[in-house]
């Protein structure tokens, strides 16, 4: 899913067998990706910086309109958004971004905006629930009754699929803000404005940068910060195994994308924490549970398409 | 649900409107309860010590047989068992107790035993999933898309209901073994043989007894141990809010049954930990989420009945 606009053939084999047209928007905190697919083919995709709401949603809508003129009217539009978002259809804040600290976006009515402009059925959920749904439909979580997708980037978020549907209760999971036990002698205060040393405050890109004194992407795999971070992530993995009993925990996002060695350390520490209690799950079994997403960085935008499929 | 055998009228208004006959067994680590219900009435119930498997299942079966002779053949039998249990119908260990440390019970085929003896449809799950299902059907979790039932007694366990069904993934939730951050200056090692200071190792009846130097039930509500325990339980409550986004967390079991003041402290500490991040959920809202079960100590045996309903 490269930047700019263009036809991308990378979806071949992933999407539906039929020939229907769907559009999607993955709205992230720093960038948005719009795309349009027909059957198995991604016809076009485009990337936009996430600026102020009216302007950002306007230019995305203009692009969708241009694609509609070129390719025809989509069956449905999927919107996978950064959160927290309103997901209860009986409430007035359904389809809105709710309590975000992101300037200007609090209370933005995403579903209302695009429904008014296009009159299409709209599938809506968090960006991470969309990615989890895409992995469940086309990726590494196919056939899994319980599956989790976690993204570790500028923030940490997670989506949960139970029996083919995103998990919604009071709101939706907020896995990035779990509090974990720290390793001995570690006094890093964490960078989360709400919680300090929650998972996002400890292991997101900005947190890693602050801990290692260099850009997160530049930290070598043998840097000592990974020992602490692997232990902290393992605490969260053990929590997820004990609360949700997932068959997959797929870890995506920029920070871990090419860090197989760190992921192996996370699995080893997770096995230590579970200590044989979850029947038959040791380090070897965790290699088939805690994995990278099969769709890679396409999980997010294909998540928007998976949400469009659900709505139609 | 008193000990011994007898008709219990306490179910009036709780159970189904129809007049069908169902039987249930709640199999706990120290005691088992069998019961038979018709429509809204509990016709009879009986309590048994949990001894060796063959003897225990034998005398429970004898009682069910006597009830069947008196009342007729039930539509189905529900079994709600201590765990871990096998819940995947495609596996050979379905219906078995799997890796329990309880002497003699590892590998016991509960469903096979009663199916062979009675030839009835059998509903099967953990004791806590059964209790959660009963609270969802007749109790404090009615209408909740996501609900959790936790029992704090000689051990700690939890069942999760999502969209009306017990949550099963790789296995089932094991909420008692969550690891939580400890309060400053606390060096109690915990009593869990697997994990030391997991939730069960810190806050179960035996753990409380060890921490306070007296029987758990005798600890006064103003004993300082509750400050630490309320903080530890609040850590777990915050984890559950962030992972499962439940509308109810019902806390039952012997330890907390009459400790409303401690429960209020757990809610206050939970609100501090979430720190406003889960939209609109502060201490006041948590009073409608973290609650005692409406069915009280009948949640367990009625859980077996709720499982019987599901199977027929």
Contacts between the chains, C-beta under 8 A, distances in Angstrom:
chain1	res1	chain2	res2	distance
A	84	B	278	7.9
A	84	B	279	5.5
A	98	B	279	5.1
A	99	B	279	4.6
A	99	B	280	8.0
A	144	B	169	7.6
A	145	B	168	6.6
A	145	B	169	5.6
A	146	B	167	7.1
A	146	B	168	7.6
A	146	B	169	3.0
A	146	B	170	7.3
A	160	B	243	7.8
A	162	B	162	5.1
A	162	B	163	7.6
A	162	B	167	6.6
A	162	B	169	7.9
A	163	B	162	7.6
A	163	B	163	7.5
A	163	B	165	7.6
A	165	B	163	7.6
A	167	B	146	7.1
A	167	B	162	6.6
A	167	B	244	7.2
A	167	B	245	6.9
A	168	B	145	6.6
A	168	B	146	7.6
A	168	B	245	6.9
A	169	B	144	7.6
A	169	B	145	5.6
A	169	B	146	3.0
A	169	B	162	7.9
A	169	B	244	6.3
A	169	B	245	3.7
A	169	B	246	5.1
A	169	B	247	5.6
A	170	B	146	7.3
A	170	B	241	7.5
A	170	B	245	5.0
A	170	B	246	6.5
A	170	B	247	5.2
A	170	B	278	7.3
A	170	B	281	7.1
A	170	B	289	7.2
A	171	B	245	5.3
A	171	B	278	6.4
A	171	B	279	6.1
A	172	B	245	5.6
A	173	B	242	6.5
A	173	B	243	5.7
A	173	B	244	7.0
A	173	B	245	5.6
A	174	B	242	4.8
A	174	B	245	7.6
A	174	B	277	6.7
A	174	B	278	6.4
A	175	B	242	6.4
A	175	B	243	6.5
A	177	B	242	5.6
A	177	B	277	5.6
A	178	B	239	6.1
A	178	B	242	5.4
A	178	B	243	7.2
A	179	B	181	6.1
A	179	B	235	6.6
A	179	B	238	6.6
A	179	B	239	7.5
A	179	B	273	6.6
A	180	B	181	7.6
A	181	B	179	6.1
A	181	B	180	7.6
A	181	B	181	5.5
A	181	B	182	8.0
A	182	B	181	7.9
A	194	B	275	5.3
A	194	B	276	7.0
A	194	B	277	4.8
A	195	B	273	7.9
A	195	B	275	6.0
A	195	B	277	7.0
A	235	B	179	6.6
A	238	B	179	6.7
A	239	B	178	6.1
A	239	B	179	7.6
A	239	B	239	5.7
A	239	B	243	6.7
A	240	B	243	6.6
A	241	B	170	7.5
A	242	B	173	6.5
A	242	B	174	4.8
A	242	B	175	6.4
A	242	B	177	5.6
A	242	B	178	5.4
A	243	B	160	7.7
A	243	B	173	5.7
A	243	B	175	6.5
A	243	B	178	7.2
A	243	B	239	6.8
A	243	B	240	6.6
A	243	B	243	4.5
A	243	B	244	6.1
A	244	B	167	7.2
A	244	B	169	6.3
A	244	B	173	7.0
A	244	B	243	6.2
A	244	B	244	7.1
A	245	B	167	6.9
A	245	B	168	6.9
A	245	B	169	3.7
A	245	B	170	5.0
A	245	B	171	5.3
A	245	B	172	5.6
A	245	B	173	5.6
A	245	B	174	7.7
A	246	B	169	5.1
A	246	B	170	6.5
A	247	B	169	5.6
A	247	B	170	5.2
A	273	B	179	6.6
A	273	B	195	7.9
A	275	B	194	5.3
A	275	B	195	6.0
A	276	B	194	7.0
A	277	B	174	6.7
A	277	B	177	5.6
A	277	B	194	4.8
A	277	B	195	7.0
A	278	B	84	7.9
A	278	B	170	7.3
A	278	B	171	6.3
A	278	B	174	6.4
A	279	B	84	5.4
A	279	B	98	5.1
A	279	B	99	4.6
A	279	B	171	6.0
A	280	B	99	8.0
A	281	B	170	7.1
A	289	B	170	7.2
